[in-house]
């Protein structure tokens, strides 16, 4: 099973446009990422594992970078990074085969292939929860989604990629697998959800995973838009499966909402403006 590197990056702010500088430098290097995505916001915060590295320093994460190897970033790229947090994971070859072509079809689908939004979020659905920590739709998350979608950025209308880290309670992975099956076969796919990367965690920040402690799996889930994600969370059938199989199985988890579309748009605008990439 090939080893891949999943990294969260916080960039130095010493340049006028740190994000564009990083992306431009990465493009001129020999690095060919599987995924490069702009971090938008937390959906679920970790509560037990890696909290000091991810949260305690109040780090603002800028980018998610997934590489098809364990090679370090070139020095020209690394010097632009202020903080980073890295997971090495084994990812099945079948998921990596033709990944770029499959991913482009997900990010830029034919209009008739995208499930239609019902517009019924909150009407006869699961209702709102006080928090999104159990992957439920909360008033705070719903308010952010509405604001995000109303902005002028193309990322507000396009696909989102949700980074998931999972730690299972002893003996409970089978319960999560039932959730995963329901997600891929019905409740997730009905809303355009697609687990495009799933891998087994080998190490975190250079420390090899030992025993049952720490993160077990990493996944990157695709949704055609944040509104599709919202409607899924607000649906009664999703929350029934979520509450029955997913929530009881997890010792800890995190979810970060990211946008690959935002990165593509930024690079596209730069090319149109004549920036040297």
C-alpha positions in Angstrom: 0.0 0.0 0.0 1.7 3.3 -1.1 2.6 5.8 1.6 1.3 9.3 1.2 1.9 12.5 3.2 -1.1 14.5 4.5 0.1 18.0 5.7 -1.6 21.0 7.1 0.4 24.2 6.5 0.5 27.6 8.1 2.4 30.1 6.0 4.8 32.9 7.0 3.3 36.3 6.5 6.5 38.0 5.4 5.5 38.3 1.8 2.6 40.6 0.4 0.6 37.5 -0.6 1.8 34.4 1.3 -0.7 32.0 -0.2 0.1 33.0 -3.8 3.8 33.0 -3.2 3.7 29.5 -1.8 1.5 28.2 -4.6 3.8 29.8 -7.2 6.9 28.4 -5.6 5.4 24.9 -5.4 4.5 25.0 -9.0 8.1 25.7 -10.1 9.4 22.9 -7.9 9.3 19.2 -8.8 6.5 18.5 -6.4 3.3 17.1 -7.9 0.6 17.0 -5.2 -2.4 14.8 -5.3 -4.4 17.5 -3.5 -3.7 21.1 -2.7 -6.6 22.8 -1.0 -7.3 26.0 0.9 -8.4 25.5 4.5 -11.8 27.3 5.2 -12.8 26.4 8.7 -13.1 23.7 11.3 -16.3 21.6 11.3 -15.3 19.3 14.2 -12.4 20.0 16.6 -10.3 17.2 18.1 -10.8 16.9 21.8 -8.2 14.3 22.9 -5.6 13.7 20.2 -3.1 16.2 18.7 -5.0 19.1 20.3 -1.8 20.9 21.4 -0.3 20.7 17.8 -3.5 21.6 16.1 -5.3 24.0 18.5 -3.3 25.0 21.6 -1.0 27.4 19.7 -4.0 29.1 18.1 -2.6 28.3 14.7 -4.4 29.5 11.6 -4.1 26.7 9.0 -3.8 27.9 5.4 -3.5 24.9 3.2 -4.0 21.1 3.1 -1.3 19.4 1.0 -1.5 15.7 0.1 1.6 14.2 -1.6 2.0 10.8 -3.2 5.2 10.1 -1.3 7.0 10.7 2.0 9.6 13.0 0.5 10.2 16.3 2.4 9.2 19.6 0.7 12.0 21.3 -1.2 13.9 24.0 0.8 12.5 26.7 -1.5 9.0 25.7 -0.5 9.7 24.8 3.1 11.1 28.2 4.0 7.7 29.7 3.3 6.1 27.5 6.0 5.8 28.7 9.6 4.0 25.7 11.1 3.1 22.3 9.7 1.5 19.1 11.0 2.0 15.9 9.0 0.3 12.5 8.9 1.8 9.6 6.9 -0.8 7.2 5.7 -1.0 4.1 3.6 -3.6 4.6 0.8 -4.8 1.8 -1.5 -3.4 1.8 -5.0 -6.9 1.6 -6.5 -7.7 5.0 -5.0 -4.5 6.6 -6.4 -4.8 5.2 -9.9 -5.8 8.0 -12.3 -6.6 10.1 -9.2 -6.0 13.5 -11.0 -8.5 12.7 -13.8 -11.1 11.4 -11.3 -10.6 14.3 -9.0 -11.1 16.9 -11.9 -14.4 15.2 -12.8 -15.5 15.6 -9.2 -14.3 19.3 -8.9 -15.8 20.2 -12.3 -18.7 17.8 -12.9 -21.2 17.8 -15.7 -24.2 19.8 -14.4 -26.6 16.9 -14.9 -24.4 14.6 -12.8 -24.7 16.7 -9.6 -27.6 15.8 -7.2 -30.1 18.7 -7.1 -30.5 20.6 -3.8 -33.9 20.2 -2.2 -33.9 23.5 -0.4 -35.6 21.8 2.5 -32.9 22.1 5.1 -34.5 22.5 8.5 -38.0 21.7 7.2 -39.1 18.3 8.4 -35.5 17.1 8.7 -33.3 16.2 11.7 -33.5 19.7 13.2 -30.6 21.8 14.5 -28.2 20.7 17.2 -26.4 22.9 19.7 -23.0 22.0 18.2 -21.6 20.4 15.1 -19.1 18.3 17.1 -21.2 15.1 16.4 -21.5 16.0 12.7 -24.9 17.6 13.1 -26.1 20.9 11.7 -25.9 23.6 14.3 -27.1 27.2 14.1 -23.6 28.5 14.1 -22.5 26.2 11.2 -25.7 27.0 9.2 -25.1 30.7 9.6 -21.5 30.4 8.4 -22.6 28.3 5.4 -25.2 30.9 4.4 -22.6 33.7 4.7 -20.0 31.7 2.8 -22.4 30.9 -0.1 -23.5 34.5 -0.4 -19.9 35.8 -0.9 -18.4 36.6 -4.3 -15.8 33.9 -4.2 -16.2 30.9 -6.6 -15.5 28.6 -3.7 -18.8 29.4 -2.2 -20.5 27.8 -5.2 -18.1 24.9 -5.9 -17.0 21.7 -4.5 -15.6 21.3 -1.0 -13.2 18.7 0.4 -13.5 17.6 4.0 -10.4 16.3 5.7 -11.3 13.7 8.3 -9.0 12.1 11.0 -10.5 9.2 12.9 -9.6 7.4 16.1 -11.7 4.3 16.9 -12.8 3.0 20.3 -11.5 -0.5 20.9 -13.5 -3.0 19.0 -15.7 -0.4 17.4 -14.3 -0.1 13.9 -16.9 -2.5 12.6 -19.6 0.0 13.6 -17.9 2.7 11.6 -17.6 0.4 8.6 -21.4 0.1 8.7 -21.6 3.9 8.6 -19.1 4.0 5.7 -21.1 1.5 3.7 -24.3 3.5 4.2 -22.5 6.7 3.3 -21.2 5.3 0.0 -24.2 3.3 -1.0 -27.0 5.7 -0.1 -27.0 8.6 2.4 -23.8 10.2 1.3 -24.0 9.5 -2.4 -27.5 10.9 -2.5 -26.0 14.3 -1.6 -23.0 13.9 -3.9 -20.7 12.7 -1.1 -17.6 10.7 -2.2 -14.8 9.4 0.0 -12.0 10.0 -2.6 -9.1 9.3 -0.3 -9.1 6.8 2.6 -5.9 5.7 4.3 -4.5 3.9 7.4 -2.4 6.2 9.6 1.3 5.1 10.0 2.8 8.0 11.8 1.9 11.6 13.0 4.6 14.3 13.0 7.3 11.7 12.7 6.1 9.5 15.5 5.2 6.0 14.5 1.7 4.9 15.6 1.9 2.3 18.4 -0.9 0.1 19.6 -4.4 1.5 19.8 -3.5 5.0 20.7 -3.6 7.9 18.3 -5.2 8.4 14.9 -6.3 5.3 13.0 -7.5 6.6 9.6 -7.5 9.6 7.4 -10.1 10.4 4.8 -10.8 13.2 2.3 -14.5 13.4 1.5 -15.9 15.3 -1.5 -19.2 17.2 -1.8 -20.4 19.1 -4.9 -20.9 22.2 -2.7 -21.1 23.2 1.0 -24.9 23.3 0.5 -24.9 19.6 -0.3 -23.0 19.0 2.8 -25.5 21.1 4.8 -28.5 19.3 3.4 -26.9 15.9 4.3 -26.3 16.9 7.9 -29.8 18.3 8.2 -31.5 15.1 6.9 -33.2 12.7 9.2 -31.9 9.6 7.4 -28.3 10.7 7.7 -28.5 11.5 11.4 -30.1 8.2 12.1 -27.1 6.4 10.6 -24.7 8.9 12.1 -26.0 8.5 15.6 -26.3 4.7 15.4 -23.0 3.8 13.8 -20.5 6.7 13.5 -20.7 8.6 16.8 -20.5 5.5 19.1 -17.5 4.2 17.2 -15.2 7.2 17.6 -12.8 8.0 20.4 -11.9 11.2 18.7 -12.1 12.8 15.3 -11.6 16.1 13.4 -13.0 17.5 10.3 -11.6 20.5 8.4 -13.5 22.1 5.5 -11.2 22.9 2.5 -11.6 24.2 -1.0 -9.5 22.9 -3.9 -11.5 25.2 -6.2 -10.2 28.2 -4.3 -6.6 27.3 -5.1 -7.4 26.7 -8.7 -9.2 30.0 -8.9 -6.3 31.8 -7.3 -3.8 30.3 -9.7 -6.1 31.0 -12.6 -6.5 34.7 -11.7 -2.8 35.0 -11.3 -2.2 33.6 -14.8 -4.8 36.0 -16.2 -3.0 38.9 -14.5 0.3 37.8 -15.9 2.0 36.7 -12.7 5.0 34.5 -13.2 4.2 30.9 -12.0 
